[in-house]
Amino acid sequence: MSATARALAARFYEAVNAGDLDPALALLADDVVWHRPPDVPVTGVVEGREKVRRMWAAFTEPLERFEIEPTGYEGDGDRVLARITMRGSAPEGRGDFEFAGAQVFRCEDGRIAEVLEFRTLPEARAALS
């Protein structure tokens, strides 16, 4: 497994969980491409660091709490699959949420160039190969 790809993914999650999006975004290439599954909030393909910023803000700003727990990594080279659990709390007593999935990171020149999100591990593994 590429230490760089895994390290970038881990640093991304650490920054997101610290609640400061700027350090997380600094790990992304300017022209990053982020693929969201069709059945989640803010779906579709998002291109460019600033559009990714807006995507994250649209998803996380309304929440009282949000975190991503990486539960394991797979892959090698410039690609790594992260098994994750996302958790959060909606405001005004609308409850907590938790769901598992996977993200595949493709790294290039020391930055995250592409992220593909999946609801299931088999889908993510197929994209990794």
Summary of the structure (lengths in Angstrom):
residues: 129
radius of gyration: 13.8
end to end distance: 13.0
largest distance: 44.1
contacts: 386
relative contact order: 0.21
helix: 31%
strand: 43%
